[in-house]
Amino acid sequence: MKLAIGSDHGGFRLKGEVIEHLKAKGIGFKDYGTFSEASCDYPDVATEVAEAVAQGEYDLGILICGTGIGIGIAANKVPGVRAALCHDTFSAHACREHNNANILTMGERIIGTGLALEIVDTFLNSNFEGDRHLRRINKIADIENKYKK
């Protein structure tokens, strides 16, 4: 499994904890930044990670900002991305199993490190169930295609 990971300044510290966790588990990743706590714009990082995931360069992505909201909204503008904001493990496995989410978003100002790492593990260890859910995912893709320029 290959992951793309990124954050803005509001998620920088939690991103560092997630990276150390991934390293300890031997999971490959590319860090798209930011690389400091200096103020930056979350749409820039979100776009890079989302494009890399949508193009198949990486299997899944993780994006972190202060709340996980803005960075997820930005990522979801990239066709083929299904970014899901998760602050609990139930949402983390449900978004993979039912929605085939390919990017996890979290908020550093919302959850602690311990829970965040549990969410990451749950997200990475859950798989899309397909079947009845595939019909719904295809309908999401139809919506994307309808509004493409």
C-alpha positions in Angstrom: 0.0 0.0 0.0 1.2 3.5 -0.9 -0.2 6.6 0.7 -0.1 10.3 -0.1 -0.2 12.5 3.0 -0.4 16.2 3.5 -1.5 19.0 5.9 -1.6 22.7 6.3 -0.1 24.4 9.3 -3.1 23.6 11.5 -2.5 19.9 11.0 1.3 19.9 10.9 2.0 18.3 14.3 -0.6 15.6 13.9 0.7 14.8 10.4 4.1 14.2 12.0 2.6 11.8 14.5 0.8 9.9 11.7 4.0 9.8 9.7 5.9 8.2 12.6 3.1 5.7 13.0 3.2 4.8 9.3 7.0 4.4 9.4 6.7 2.1 12.5 4.2 -0.1 10.5 6.4 -0.1 7.4 3.7 1.6 5.3 5.1 3.6 2.3 4.0 7.2 1.8 4.9 10.5 0.2 4.6 13.6 2.3 3.2 16.5 0.2 3.8 19.1 3.0 3.5 21.4 4.5 6.9 21.1 6.2 6.5 23.7 9.0 3.9 25.5 11.1 4.2 28.6 8.9 0.8 29.6 7.6 -0.1 28.1 4.3 -3.2 27.5 2.2 -4.8 24.1 2.6 -6.3 24.0 -0.9 -2.8 23.8 -2.3 -1.8 20.7 -0.4 -5.3 19.1 -0.8 -5.1 19.4 -4.5 -1.7 17.8 -4.8 -2.7 14.8 -2.6 -6.1 14.5 -4.3 -4.6 14.5 -7.8 -2.0 11.9 -6.9 -4.7 9.6 -5.4 -7.2 10.2 -8.3 -4.5 9.5 -10.9 -3.6 6.2 -9.2 -0.1 7.2 -8.1 -1.1 6.3 -4.5 -3.7 3.9 -3.2 -5.1 6.2 -0.5 -4.5 9.6 1.0 -4.6 11.3 4.4 -5.1 15.0 4.8 -5.0 17.0 8.0 -5.9 20.6 8.8 -7.2 22.3 12.0 -10.7 20.8 11.6 -10.4 18.4 8.6 -13.2 20.3 7.0 -11.6 22.8 4.6 -9.0 20.4 3.4 -11.6 17.8 2.7 -13.8 20.2 0.8 -10.9 21.1 -1.4 -9.9 17.5 -2.0 -13.4 16.6 -3.0 -13.3 19.0 -5.9 -10.9 16.7 -7.7 -12.9 14.2 -9.8 -12.5 10.6 -8.5 -11.8 11.7 -5.0 -14.0 10.6 -2.1 -12.5 12.3 0.9 -14.2 11.6 4.2 -13.9 13.5 7.5 -13.5 11.0 10.3 -13.1 11.7 14.0 -14.2 8.3 15.2 -13.4 4.7 14.1 -16.9 3.8 13.1 -16.9 6.5 10.4 -13.4 5.4 9.4 -14.4 1.9 8.5 -17.9 2.9 7.2 -16.5 5.4 4.8 -14.2 2.7 3.3 -16.7 -0.1 3.4 -19.7 1.7 2.1 -18.4 4.8 0.3 -15.0 3.6 -1.0 -13.5 6.7 0.4 -9.9 7.1 -0.9 -8.8 10.0 1.3 -9.2 10.3 5.1 -9.4 13.8 6.5 -8.9 14.7 10.2 -8.7 17.8 12.3 -5.7 18.3 14.7 -7.7 20.8 16.8 -10.6 18.3 17.2 -9.0 14.9 18.1 -6.0 13.7 20.0 -3.1 11.7 18.7 -4.1 8.4 20.1 -7.6 8.4 18.6 -6.2 9.8 15.3 -3.8 6.8 15.0 -6.7 4.4 15.7 -8.7 6.1 12.9 -5.8 5.8 10.5 -5.4 2.1 11.3 -9.1 1.5 10.9 -9.2 3.4 7.6 -6.2 1.6 6.2 -7.5 -1.8 7.3 -11.0 -1.5 5.9 -12.0 -2.4 2.4 -14.8 -1.5 0.1 -17.7 -4.0 0.2 -18.9 -3.3 -3.3 -22.2 -4.9 -4.1 -25.1 -2.5 -3.4 -22.6 0.2 -2.5 -21.0 0.2 -5.9 -24.3 1.4 -7.5 -24.2 4.4 -5.2 -20.5 5.1 -5.9 -21.2 5.0 -9.6 -24.0 7.6 -9.1 -21.5 9.9 -7.4 -19.2 9.5 -10.4 -22.2 10.3 -12.7 -22.7 13.6 -10.7 -19.0 14.4 -11.2 -19.3 13.8 -14.9 -22.4 15.9 -15.2 -20.6 19.0 -13.9 -17.2 18.6 -15.5 -16.3 21.4 -17.8 
